[in-house]
């Protein structure tokens, strides 16, 4: 079974807002990437320095959804 693709992805720094379309509605997942040794991982925990980037990518996600 093929993995579904997000409707949109907005990234600023290490913070990403991923927009998923499910039937007639949208969901948005907020995550932060970090490096653990040689591997990149994602978390839902944000530090103080991530908050402005989170607000900006969430605003972009909201603008995208409102245009659909």
PQR file of N, CA, C, O and H, with PARSE charges and radii, in Angstrom:
ATOM      1  N   UNK A   1       0.843  -1.177   0.000 -0.4000 1.5000
ATOM      2  CA  UNK A   1       0.000   0.000   0.000 -0.0000 2.0000
ATOM      3  C   UNK A   1       0.889   1.241   0.000  0.5500 1.7000
ATOM      4  O   UNK A   1       1.820   1.333   0.800 -0.5500 1.4000
ATOM      5  N   UNK A   2       0.617   2.177  -0.871 -0.4000 1.5000
ATOM      6  CA  UNK A   2       1.426   3.385  -0.994 -0.0000 2.0000
ATOM      7  C   UNK A   2       1.158   4.323   0.186  0.5500 1.7000
ATOM      8  O   UNK A   2       0.026   4.466   0.646 -0.5500 1.4000
ATOM      9  H   UNK A   2      -0.140   2.103  -1.520  0.4000 1.0000
ATOM     10  N   UNK A   3       2.219   4.949   0.653 -0.4000 1.5000
ATOM     11  CA  UNK A   3       2.087   5.902   1.746 -0.0000 2.0000
ATOM     12  C   UNK A   3       1.528   7.207   1.190  0.5500 1.7000
ATOM     13  O   UNK A   3       1.994   7.705   0.165 -0.5500 1.4000
ATOM     14  H   UNK A   3       3.139   4.834   0.279  0.4000 1.0000
ATOM     15  N   UNK A   4       0.522   7.759   1.877 -0.4000 1.5000
ATOM     16  CA  UNK A   4      -0.080   8.998   1.394 -0.0000 2.0000
ATOM     17  C   UNK A   4       0.871  10.171   1.615  0.5500 1.7000
ATOM     18  O   UNK A   4       1.688  10.157   2.536 -0.5500 1.4000
ATOM     19  H   UNK A   4       0.143   7.355   2.710  0.4000 1.0000
ATOM     20  N   UNK A   5       0.758  11.166   0.774 -0.4000 1.5000
ATOM     21  CA  UNK A   5       1.596  12.349   0.821 -0.0000 2.0000
ATOM     22  C   UNK A   5       0.847  13.483   1.514  0.5500 1.7000
ATOM     23  O   UNK A   5      -0.375  13.580   1.398 -0.5500 1.4000
ATOM     24  H   UNK A   5       0.095  11.178   0.026  0.4000 1.0000
ATOM     25  N   UNK A   6       1.574  14.342   2.235 -0.4000 1.5000
ATOM     26  CA  UNK A   6       0.902  15.483   2.853 -0.0000 2.0000
ATOM     27  C   UNK A   6       0.396  16.459   1.800  0.5500 1.7000
ATOM     28  O   UNK A   6       0.926  16.520   0.690 -0.5500 1.4000
ATOM     29  H   UNK A   6       2.566  14.263   2.328  0.4000 1.0000
ATOM     30  N   UNK A   7      -0.631  17.220   2.154 -0.4000 1.5000
ATOM     31  CA  UNK A   7      -1.160  18.240   1.259 -0.0000 2.0000
ATOM     32  C   UNK A   7      -0.174  19.395   1.131  0.5500 1.7000
ATOM     33  O   UNK A   7      -0.081  20.020   0.075 -0.5500 1.4000
ATOM     34  H   UNK A   7      -1.062  17.171   3.056  0.4000 1.0000
ATOM     35  N   UNK A   8       0.563  19.679   2.206 -0.4000 1.5000
ATOM     36  CA  UNK A   8       1.561  20.753   2.198 -0.0000 2.0000
ATOM     37  C   UNK A   8       2.498  20.572   3.388  0.5500 1.7000
ATOM     38  O   UNK A   8       2.158  19.919   4.374 -0.5500 1.4000
ATOM     39  H   UNK A   8       0.488  19.171   3.064  0.4000 1.0000
ATOM     40  N   UNK A   9       3.680  21.165   3.272 -0.4000 1.5000
ATOM     41  CA  UNK A   9       4.665  21.137   4.343 -0.0000 2.0000
ATOM     42  C   UNK A   9       5.320  22.509   4.410  0.5500 1.7000
ATOM     43  O   UNK A   9       5.744  23.049   3.388 -0.5500 1.4000
ATOM     44  H   UNK A   9       3.956  21.696   2.471  0.4000 1.0000
ATOM     45  N   UNK A  10       5.402  23.070   5.605 -0.4000 1.5000
ATOM     46  CA  UNK A  10       6.013  24.385   5.796 -0.0000 2.0000
ATOM     47  C   UNK A  10       7.115  24.238   6.836  0.5500 1.7000
ATOM     48  O   UNK A  10       6.881  23.753   7.943 -0.5500 1.4000
ATOM     49  H   UNK A  10       5.058  22.631   6.435  0.4000 1.0000
ATOM     50  N   UNK A  11       8.330  24.666   6.462 -0.4000 1.5000
ATOM     51  CA  UNK A  11       9.484  24.488   7.349 -0.0000 2.0000
ATOM     52  C   UNK A  11      10.201  25.815   7.532  0.5500 1.7000
ATOM     53  O   UNK A  11      10.381  26.585   6.588 -0.5500 1.4000
ATOM     54  H   UNK A  11       8.520  25.060   5.563  0.4000 1.0000
ATOM     55  N   UNK A  12      10.602  26.060   8.766 -0.4000 1.5000
ATOM     56  CA  UNK A  12      11.398  27.237   9.094 -0.0000 2.0000
ATOM     57  C   UNK A  12      12.368  26.814  10.189  0.5500 1.7000
ATOM     58  O   UNK A  12      11.957  26.437  11.286 -0.5500 1.4000
ATOM     59  H   UNK A  12      10.455  25.435   9.532  0.4000 1.0000
ATOM     60  N   UNK A  13      13.655  26.881   9.880 -0.4000 1.5000
ATOM     61  CA  UNK A  13      14.645  26.356  10.829 -0.0000 2.0000
ATOM     62  C   UNK A  13      14.442  24.869  10.974  0.5500 1.7000
ATOM     63  O   UNK A  13      14.385  24.143   9.981 -0.5500 1.4000
ATOM     64  H   UNK A  13      13.989  27.187   8.988  0.4000 1.0000
ATOM     65  N   UNK A  14      14.333  24.410  12.213 -0.4000 1.5000
ATOM     66  CA  UNK A  14      14.129  22.981  12.479 -0.0000 2.0000
ATOM     67  C   UNK A  14      12.666  22.626  12.700  0.5500 1.7000
ATOM     68  O   UNK A  14      12.347  21.468  12.970 -0.5500 1.4000
ATOM     69  H   UNK A  14      14.379  25.000  13.020  0.4000 1.0000
ATOM     70  N   UNK A  15      11.772  23.604  12.591 -0.4000 1.5000
ATOM     71  CA  UNK A  15      10.347  23.396  12.883 -0.0000 2.0000
ATOM     72  C   UNK A  15       9.565  23.214  11.581  0.5500 1.7000
ATOM     73  O   UNK A  15       9.764  23.951  10.615 -0.5500 1.4000
ATOM     74  H   UNK A  15      12.030  24.545  12.373  0.4000 1.0000
ATOM     75  N   UNK A  16       8.673  22.220  11.571 -0.4000 1.5000
ATOM     76  CA  UNK A  16       7.873  21.909  10.385 -0.0000 2.0000
ATOM     77  C   UNK A  16       6.407  21.758  10.767  0.5500 1.7000
ATOM     78  O   UNK A  16       6.075  21.124  11.769 -0.5500 1.4000
ATOM     79  H   UNK A  16       8.512  21.621  12.355  0.4000 1.0000
ATOM     80  N   UNK A  17       5.540  22.347   9.960 -0.4000 1.5000
ATOM     81  CA  UNK A  17       4.101  22.108  10.053 -0.0000 2.0000
ATOM     82  C   UNK A  17       3.707  21.313   8.815  0.5500 1.7000
ATOM     83  O   UNK A  17       3.887  21.776   7.689 -0.5500 1.4000
ATOM     84  H   UNK A  17       5.810  22.862   9.146  0.4000 1.0000
ATOM     85  N   UNK A  18       3.175  20.126   9.028 -0.4000 1.5000
ATOM     86  CA  UNK A  18       2.762  19.252   7.936 -0.0000 2.0000
ATOM     87  C   UNK A  18       1.239  19.212   7.911  0.5500 1.7000
ATOM     88  O   UNK A  18       0.605  18.899   8.919 -0.5500 1.4000
ATOM     89  H   UNK A  18       3.029  19.751   9.944  0.4000 1.0000
ATOM     90  N   UNK A  19       0.656  19.529   6.760 -0.4000 1.5000
ATOM     91  CA  UNK A  19      -0.796  19.565   6.599 -0.0000 2.0000
ATOM     92  C   UNK A  19      -1.237  18.303   5.866  0.5500 1.7000
ATOM     93  O   UNK A  19      -0.736  17.982   4.787 -0.5500 1.4000
ATOM     94  H   UNK A  19       1.171  19.783   5.942  0.4000 1.0000
ATOM     95  N   UNK A  20      -2.191  17.591   6.481 -0.4000 1.5000
ATOM     96  CA  UNK A  20      -2.749  16.378   5.897 -0.0000 2.0000
ATOM     97  C   UNK A  20      -4.214  16.618   5.560  0.5500 1.7000
ATOM     98  O   UNK A  20      -4.941  17.232   6.340 -0.5500 1.4000
ATOM     99  H   UNK A  20      -2.597  17.851   7.357  0.4000 1.0000
ATOM    100  N   UNK A  21      -4.649  16.131   4.395 -0.4000 1.5000
ATOM    101  CA  UNK A  21      -6.060  16.233   4.011 -0.0000 2.0000
ATOM    102  C   UNK A  21      -6.715  14.881   4.241  0.5500 1.7000
ATOM    103  O   UNK A  21      -6.255  13.859   3.733 -0.5500 1.4000
ATOM    104  H   UNK A  21      -4.058  15.632   3.762  0.4000 1.0000
ATOM    105  N   UNK A  22      -7.797  14.891   5.014 -0.4000 1.5000
ATOM    106  CA  UNK A  22      -8.569  13.682   5.297 -0.0000 2.0000
ATOM    107  C   UNK A  22     -10.010  13.949   4.898  0.5500 1.7000
ATOM    108  O   UNK A  22     -10.746  14.644   5.599 -0.5500 1.4000
ATOM    109  H   UNK A  22      -8.170  15.722   5.426  0.4000 1.0000
ATOM    110  N   UNK A  23     -10.401  13.389   3.764 -0.4000 1.5000
ATOM    111  CA  UNK A  23     -11.745  13.615   3.223 -0.0000 2.0000
ATOM    112  C   UNK A  23     -12.000  15.106   3.067  0.5500 1.7000
ATOM    113  O   UNK A  23     -11.388  15.742   2.209 -0.5500 1.4000
ATOM    114  H   UNK A  23      -9.803  12.825   3.195  0.4000 1.0000
ATOM    115  N   UNK A  24     -12.892  15.683   3.875 -0.4000 1.5000
ATOM    116  CA  UNK A  24     -13.259  17.088   3.720 -0.0000 2.0000
ATOM    117  C   UNK A  24     -12.616  18.006   4.748  0.5500 1.7000
ATOM    118  O   UNK A  24     -12.986  19.176   4.837 -0.5500 1.4000
ATOM    119  H   UNK A  24     -13.390  15.166   4.572  0.4000 1.0000
ATOM    120  N   UNK A  25     -11.660  17.506   5.528 -0.4000 1.5000
ATOM    121  CA  UNK A  25     -11.039  18.352   6.541 -0.0000 2.0000
ATOM    122  C   UNK A  25      -9.528  18.177   6.545  0.5500 1.7000
ATOM    123  O   UNK A  25      -8.997  17.244   5.943 -0.5500 1.4000
ATOM    124  H   UNK A  25     -11.359  16.555   5.457  0.4000 1.0000
ATOM    125  N   UNK A  26      -8.850  19.075   7.223 -0.4000 1.5000
ATOM    126  CA  UNK A  26      -7.387  19.085   7.282 -0.0000 2.0000
ATOM    127  C   UNK A  26      -6.918  18.915   8.726  0.5500 1.7000
ATOM    128  O   UNK A  26      -7.570  19.378   9.662 -0.5500 1.4000
ATOM    129  H   UNK A  26      -9.282  19.833   7.712  0.4000 1.0000
ATOM    130  N   UNK A  27      -5.787  18.252   8.889 -0.4000 1.5000
ATOM    131  CA  UNK A  27      -5.091  18.148  10.166 -0.0000 2.0000
ATOM    132  C   UNK A  27      -3.688  18.700   9.975  0.5500 1.7000
ATOM    133  O   UNK A  27      -3.105  18.566   8.899 -0.5500 1.4000
ATOM    134  H   UNK A  27      -5.257  17.876   8.128  0.4000 1.0000
ATOM    135  N   UNK A  28      -3.151  19.313  11.004 -0.4000 1.5000
ATOM    136  CA  UNK A  28      -1.795  19.844  10.943 -0.0000 2.0000
ATOM    137  C   UNK A  28      -0.964  19.259  12.072  0.5500 1.7000
ATOM    138  O   UNK A  28      -1.383  19.260  13.230 -0.5500 1.4000
ATOM    139  H   UNK A  28      -3.624  19.422  11.878  0.4000 1.0000
ATOM    140  N   UNK A  29       0.218  18.759  11.726 -0.4000 1.5000
ATOM    141  CA  UNK A  29       1.139  18.189  12.700 -0.0000 2.0000
ATOM    142  C   UNK A  29       2.348  19.112  12.792  0.5500 1.7000
ATOM    143  O   UNK A  29       2.964  19.445  11.780 -0.5500 1.4000
ATOM    144  H   UNK A  29       0.558  18.758  10.786  0.4000 1.0000
ATOM    145  N   UNK A  30       2.679  19.518  14.005 -0.4000 1.5000
ATOM    146  CA  UNK A  30       3.832  20.376  14.257 -0.0000 2.0000
ATOM    147  C   UNK A  30       4.952  19.515  14.821  0.5500 1.7000
ATOM    148  O   UNK A  30       4.733  18.748  15.759 -0.5500 1.4000
ATOM    149  H   UNK A  30       2.178  19.247  14.827  0.4000 1.0000
ATOM    150  N   UNK A  31       6.154  19.634  14.257 -0.4000 1.5000
ATOM    151  CA  UNK A  31       7.285  18.842  14.741 -0.0000 2.0000
ATOM    152  C   UNK A  31       8.574  19.629  14.641  0.5500 1.7000
ATOM    153  O   UNK A  31       8.665  20.627  13.926 -0.5500 1.4000
ATOM    154  H   UNK A  31       6.333  20.257  13.495  0.4000 1.0000
ATOM    155  N   UNK A  32       9.569  19.155  15.376 -0.4000 1.5000
ATOM    156  CA  UNK A  32      10.901  19.755  15.327 -0.0000 2.0000
ATOM    157  C   UNK A  32      11.909  18.644  15.050  0.5500 1.7000
ATOM    158  O   UNK A  32      11.862  17.587  15.678 -0.5500 1.4000
ATOM    159  H   UNK A  32       9.494  18.344  15.957  0.4000 1.0000
ATOM    160  N   UNK A  33      12.818  18.885  14.112 -0.4000 1.5000
ATOM    161  CA  UNK A  33      13.870  17.931  13.788 -0.0000 2.0000
ATOM    162  C   UNK A  33      15.082  18.195  14.674  0.5500 1.7000
ATOM    163  O   UNK A  33      15.384  19.338  15.016 -0.5500 1.4000
ATOM    164  H   UNK A  33      12.856  19.744  13.602  0.4000 1.0000
ATOM    165  N   UNK A  34      15.768  17.118  15.036 -0.4000 1.5000
ATOM    166  CA  UNK A  34      17.013  17.240  15.796 -0.0000 2.0000
ATOM    167  C   UNK A  34      17.913  16.073  15.436  0.5500 1.7000
ATOM    168  O   UNK A  34      17.450  15.039  14.952 -0.5500 1.4000
ATOM    169  H   UNK A  34      15.523  16.189  14.758  0.4000 1.0000
ATOM    170  N   UNK A  35      19.185  16.248  15.674 -0.4000 1.5000
ATOM    171  CA  UNK A  35      20.160  15.221  15.327 -0.0000 2.0000
ATOM    172  C   UNK A  35      20.563  14.463  16.586  0.5500 1.7000
ATOM    173  O   UNK A  35      20.937  15.061  17.595 -0.5500 1.4000
ATOM    174  H   UNK A  35      19.561  17.087  16.066  0.4000 1.0000
ATOM    175  N   UNK A  36      20.481  13.147  16.510 -0.4000 1.5000
ATOM    176  CA  UNK A  36      20.884  12.256  17.594 -0.0000 2.0000
ATOM    177  C   UNK A  36      22.025  11.399  17.061  0.5500 1.7000
ATOM    178  O   UNK A  36      21.794  10.370  16.425 -0.5500 1.4000
ATOM    179  H   UNK A  36      20.177  12.661  15.690  0.4000 1.0000
ATOM    180  N   UNK A  37      23.252  11.825  17.323 -0.4000 1.5000
ATOM    181  CA  UNK A  37      24.404  11.159  16.715 -0.0000 2.0000
ATOM    182  C   UNK A  37      24.434  11.478  15.240  0.5500 1.7000
ATOM    183  O   UNK A  37      24.513  12.646  14.858 -0.5500 1.4000
ATOM    184  H   UNK A  37      23.440  12.661  17.839  0.4000 1.0000
ATOM    185  N   UNK A  38      24.371  10.448  14.400 -0.4000 1.5000
ATOM    186  CA  UNK A  38      24.346  10.634  12.947 -0.0000 2.0000
ATOM    187  C   UNK A  38      22.927  10.628  12.381  0.5500 1.7000
ATOM    188  O   UNK A  38      22.733  10.869  11.190 -0.5500 1.4000
ATOM    189  H   UNK A  38      24.306   9.500  14.711  0.4000 1.0000
ATOM    190  N   UNK A  39      21.944  10.355  13.224 -0.4000 1.5000
ATOM    191  CA  UNK A  39      20.567  10.195  12.762 -0.0000 2.0000
ATOM    192  C   UNK A  39      19.725  11.433  13.043  0.5500 1.7000
ATOM    193  O   UNK A  39      19.851  12.056  14.098 -0.5500 1.4000
ATOM    194  H   UNK A  39      22.102  10.159  14.192  0.4000 1.0000
ATOM    195  N   UNK A  40      18.860  11.787  12.086 -0.4000 1.5000
ATOM    196  CA  UNK A  40      17.888  12.858  12.283 -0.0000 2.0000
ATOM    197  C   UNK A  40      16.606  12.243  12.822  0.5500 1.7000
ATOM    198  O   UNK A  40      16.146  11.209  12.337 -0.5500 1.4000
ATOM    199  H   UNK A  40      18.757  11.281  11.229  0.4000 1.0000
ATOM    200  N   UNK A  41      16.031  12.897  13.840 -0.4000 1.5000
ATOM    201  CA  UNK A  41      14.784  12.441  14.453 -0.0000 2.0000
ATOM    202  C   UNK A  41      13.833  13.619  14.574  0.5500 1.7000
ATOM    203  O   UNK A  41      14.231  14.771  14.400 -0.5500 1.4000
ATOM    204  H   UNK A  41      16.405  13.736  14.234  0.4000 1.0000
ATOM    205  N   UNK A  42      12.571  13.322  14.873 -0.4000 1.5000
ATOM    206  CA  UNK A  42      11.550  14.348  15.061 -0.0000 2.0000
ATOM    207  C   UNK A  42      10.977  14.238  16.462  0.5500 1.7000
ATOM    208  O   UNK A  42      10.915  13.152  17.039 -0.5500 1.4000
ATOM    209  H   UNK A  42      12.248  12.386  15.013  0.4000 1.0000
ATOM    210  N   UNK A  43      10.558  15.377  17.004 -0.4000 1.5000
ATOM    211  CA  UNK A  43       9.895  15.432  18.299 -0.0000 2.0000
ATOM    212  C   UNK A  43       8.771  16.451  18.245  0.5500 1.7000
ATOM    213  O   UNK A  43       8.736  17.317  17.371 -0.5500 1.4000
ATOM    214  H   UNK A  43      10.609  16.259  16.535  0.4000 1.0000
ATOM    215  N   UNK A  44       7.853  16.332  19.195 -0.4000 1.5000
ATOM    216  CA  UNK A  44       6.796  17.339  19.309 -0.0000 2.0000
ATOM    217  C   UNK A  44       7.101  18.344  20.424  0.5500 1.7000
ATOM    218  O   UNK A  44       6.274  19.203  20.731 -0.5500 1.4000
ATOM    219  H   UNK A  44       7.881  15.629  19.905  0.4000 1.0000
ATOM    220  N   UNK A  45       8.275  18.235  21.021 -0.4000 1.5000
ATOM    221  CA  UNK A  45       8.684  19.156  22.080 -0.0000 2.0000
ATOM    222  C   UNK A  45       9.488  20.304  21.489  0.5500 1.7000
ATOM    223  O   UNK A  45      10.445  20.088  20.746 -0.5500 1.4000
ATOM    224  H   UNK A  45       8.946  17.537  20.772  0.4000 1.0000
ATOM    225  N   UNK A  46       9.090  21.527  21.826 -0.4000 1.5000
ATOM    226  CA  UNK A  46       9.739  22.724  21.303 -0.0000 2.0000
ATOM    227  C   UNK A  46      10.441  23.465  22.429  0.5500 1.7000
ATOM    228  O   UNK A  46       9.956  23.510  23.559 -0.5500 1.4000
ATOM    229  H   UNK A  46       8.312  21.703  22.430  0.4000 1.0000
ATOM    230  N   UNK A  47      11.584  24.041  22.106 -0.4000 1.5000
ATOM    231  CA  UNK A  47      12.277  24.901  23.047 -0.0000 2.0000
ATOM    232  C   UNK A  47      11.860  26.350  22.834  0.5500 1.7000
ATOM    233  O   UNK A  47      11.161  26.676  21.875 -0.5500 1.4000
ATOM    234  H   UNK A  47      11.979  24.004  21.188  0.4000 1.0000
ATOM    235  N   UNK A  48      12.297  27.203  23.734 -0.4000 1.5000
ATOM    236  CA  UNK A  48      11.956  28.622  23.647 -0.0000 2.0000
ATOM    237  C   UNK A  48      12.346  29.205  22.301  0.5500 1.7000
ATOM    238  O   UNK A  48      11.595  30.000  21.735 -0.5500 1.4000
ATOM    239  H   UNK A  48      12.865  26.938  24.513  0.4000 1.0000
ATOM    240  N   UNK A  49      13.502  28.829  21.777 -0.4000 1.5000
ATOM    241  CA  UNK A  49      13.972  29.353  20.507 -0.0000 2.0000
ATOM    242  C   UNK A  49      13.190  28.860  19.303  0.5500 1.7000
ATOM    243  O   UNK A  49      13.373  29.370  18.198 -0.5500 1.4000
ATOM    244  H   UNK A  49      14.112  28.183  22.237  0.4000 1.0000
ATOM    245  N   UNK A  50      12.322  27.878  19.499 -0.4000 1.5000
ATOM    246  CA  UNK A  50      11.531  27.314  18.394 -0.0000 2.0000
ATOM    247  C   UNK A  50      10.157  27.955  18.270  0.5500 1.7000
ATOM    248  O   UNK A  50       9.486  27.770  17.254 -0.5500 1.4000
ATOM    249  H   UNK A  50      12.174  27.464  20.397  0.4000 1.0000
ATOM    250  N   UNK A  51       9.725  28.700  19.273 -0.4000 1.5000
ATOM    251  CA  UNK A  51       8.337  29.148  19.322 -0.0000 2.0000
ATOM    252  C   UNK A  51       7.965  30.124  18.218  0.5500 1.7000
ATOM    253  O   UNK A  51       6.872  30.017  17.662 -0.5500 1.4000
ATOM    254  H   UNK A  51      10.269  28.850  20.098  0.4000 1.0000
ATOM    255  N   UNK A  52       8.826  31.065  17.882 -0.4000 1.5000
ATOM    256  CA  UNK A  52       8.506  32.012  16.814 -0.0000 2.0000
ATOM    257  C   UNK A  52       8.415  31.294  15.472  0.5500 1.7000
ATOM    258  O   UNK A  52       7.518  31.573  14.677 -0.5500 1.4000
ATOM    259  H   UNK A  52       9.714  31.151  18.334  0.4000 1.0000
ATOM    260  N   UNK A  53       9.342  30.368  15.216 -0.4000 1.5000
ATOM    261  CA  UNK A  53       9.277  29.590  13.976 -0.0000 2.0000
ATOM    262  C   UNK A  53       8.011  28.742  13.940  0.5500 1.7000
ATOM    263  O   UNK A  53       7.411  28.581  12.877 -0.5500 1.4000
ATOM    264  H   UNK A  53      10.071  30.141  15.862  0.4000 1.0000
ATOM    265  N   UNK A  54       7.594  28.196  15.084 -0.4000 1.5000
ATOM    266  CA  UNK A  54       6.366  27.411  15.144 -0.0000 2.0000
ATOM    267  C   UNK A  54       5.160  28.279  14.793  0.5500 1.7000
ATOM    268  O   UNK A  54       4.290  27.864  14.028 -0.5500 1.4000
ATOM    269  H   UNK A  54       8.081  28.327  15.948  0.4000 1.0000
ATOM    270  N   UNK A  55       5.113  29.481  15.356 -0.4000 1.5000
ATOM    271  CA  UNK A  55       3.999  30.385  15.062 -0.0000 2.0000
ATOM    272  C   UNK A  55       3.952  30.719  13.574  0.5500 1.7000
ATOM    273  O   UNK A  55       2.872  30.778  12.987 -0.5500 1.4000
ATOM    274  H   UNK A  55       5.820  29.819  15.978  0.4000 1.0000
ATOM    275  N   UNK A  56       5.097  30.936  12.969 -0.4000 1.5000
ATOM    276  CA  UNK A  56       5.143  31.303  11.554 -0.0000 2.0000
ATOM    277  C   UNK A  56       4.720  30.149  10.647  0.5500 1.7000
ATOM    278  O   UNK A  56       3.964  30.364   9.699 -0.5500 1.4000
ATOM    279  H   UNK A  56       5.975  30.888  13.446  0.4000 1.0000
ATOM    280  N   UNK A  57       5.192  28.928  10.916 -0.4000 1.5000
ATOM    281  CA  UNK A  57       4.804  27.812  10.046 -0.0000 2.0000
ATOM    282  C   UNK A  57       3.337  27.453  10.253  0.5500 1.7000
ATOM    283  O   UNK A  57       2.673  27.015   9.314 -0.5500 1.4000
ATOM    284  H   UNK A  57       5.806  28.753  11.686  0.4000 1.0000
ATOM    285  N   UNK A  58       2.822  27.632  11.471 -0.4000 1.5000
ATOM    286  CA  UNK A  58       1.399  27.386  11.701 -0.0000 2.0000
ATOM    287  C   UNK A  58       0.541  28.420  10.984  0.5500 1.7000
ATOM    288  O   UNK A  58      -0.539  28.100  10.488 -0.5500 1.4000
ATOM    289  H   UNK A  58       3.362  27.988  12.234  0.4000 1.0000
ATOM    290  N   UNK A  59       1.017  29.647  10.930 -0.4000 1.5000
ATOM    291  CA  UNK A  59       0.282  30.681  10.189 -0.0000 2.0000
ATOM    292  C   UNK A  59       0.262  30.345   8.702  0.5500 1.7000
ATOM    293  O   UNK A  59      -0.767  30.507   8.046 -0.5500 1.4000
ATOM    294  H   UNK A  59       1.895  29.906  11.333  0.4000 1.0000
ATOM    295  N   UNK A  60       1.383  29.880   8.168 -0.4000 1.5000
ATOM    296  CA  UNK A  60       1.427  29.484   6.761 -0.0000 2.0000
ATOM    297  C   UNK A  60       0.488  28.311   6.495  0.5500 1.7000
ATOM    298  O   UNK A  60      -0.173  28.265   5.457 -0.5500 1.4000
ATOM    299  H   UNK A  60       2.218  29.749   8.701  0.4000 1.0000
ATOM    300  N   UNK A  61       0.428  27.365   7.432 -0.4000 1.5000
ATOM    301  CA  UNK A  61      -0.478  26.226   7.285 -0.0000 2.0000
ATOM    302  C   UNK A  61      -1.927  26.696   7.291  0.5500 1.7000
ATOM    303  O   UNK A  61      -2.734  26.220   6.492 -0.5500 1.4000
ATOM    304  H   UNK A  61       0.965  27.403   8.275  0.4000 1.0000
ATOM    305  N   UNK A  62      -2.265  27.623   8.179 -0.4000 1.5000
ATOM    306  CA  UNK A  62      -3.629  28.145   8.258 -0.0000 2.0000
ATOM    307  C   UNK A  62      -3.990  28.868   6.973  0.5500 1.7000
ATOM    308  O   UNK A  62      -5.106  28.718   6.475 -0.5500 1.4000
ATOM    309  H   UNK A  62      -1.610  28.010   8.827  0.4000 1.0000
ATOM    310  N   UNK A  63      -3.075  29.643   6.430 -0.4000 1.5000
ATOM    311  CA  UNK A  63      -3.325  30.366   5.167 -0.0000 2.0000
ATOM    312  C   UNK A  63      -3.550  29.372   4.031  0.5500 1.7000
ATOM    313  O   UNK A  63      -4.450  29.558   3.212 -0.5500 1.4000
ATOM    314  H   UNK A  63      -2.169  29.765   6.834  0.4000 1.0000
ATOM    315  N   UNK A  64      -2.737  28.320   3.981 -0.4000 1.5000
ATOM    316  CA  UNK A  64      -2.895  27.283   2.950 -0.0000 2.0000
ATOM    317  C   UNK A  64      -4.274  26.642   3.049  0.5500 1.7000
ATOM    318  O   UNK A  64      -4.980  26.515   2.048 -0.5500 1.4000
ATOM    319  H   UNK A  64      -2.006  28.169   4.646  0.4000 1.0000
ATOM    320  N   UNK A  65      -4.655  26.239   4.263 -0.4000 1.5000
ATOM    321  CA  UNK A  65      -5.944  25.557   4.458 -0.0000 2.0000
ATOM    322  C   UNK A  65      -7.099  26.472   4.103  0.5500 1.7000
ATOM    323  O   UNK A  65      -8.070  26.028   3.490 -0.5500 1.4000
ATOM    324  H   UNK A  65      -4.081  26.342   5.076  0.4000 1.0000
ATOM    325  N   UNK A  66      -7.015  27.736   4.474 -0.4000 1.5000
ATOM    326  CA  UNK A  66      -8.123  28.661   4.204 -0.0000 2.0000
ATOM    327  C   UNK A  66      -8.292  28.926   2.711  0.5500 1.7000
ATOM    328  O   UNK A  66      -9.369  29.347   2.288 -0.5500 1.4000
ATOM    329  H   UNK A  66      -6.227  28.097   4.972  0.4000 1.0000
ATOM    330  N   UNK A  67      -7.263  28.693   1.904 -0.4000 1.5000
ATOM    331  CA  UNK A  67      -7.343  28.893   0.458 -0.0000 2.0000
ATOM    332  C   UNK A  67      -7.877  27.677  -0.291  0.5500 1.7000
ATOM    333  O   UNK A  67      -8.129  27.736  -1.495 -0.5500 1.4000
ATOM    334  H   UNK A  67      -6.388  28.351   2.247  0.4000 1.0000
ATOM    335  N   UNK A  68      -8.047  26.575   0.436 -0.4000 1.5000
ATOM    336  CA  UNK A  68      -8.506  25.334  -0.225 -0.0000 2.0000
ATOM    337  C   UNK A  68     -10.003  25.331  -0.377  0.5500 1.7000
ATOM    338  O   UNK A  68     -10.568  24.375  -0.908 -0.5500 1.4000
ATOM    339  H   UNK A  68      -7.843  26.528   1.414  0.4000 1.0000
TER
END
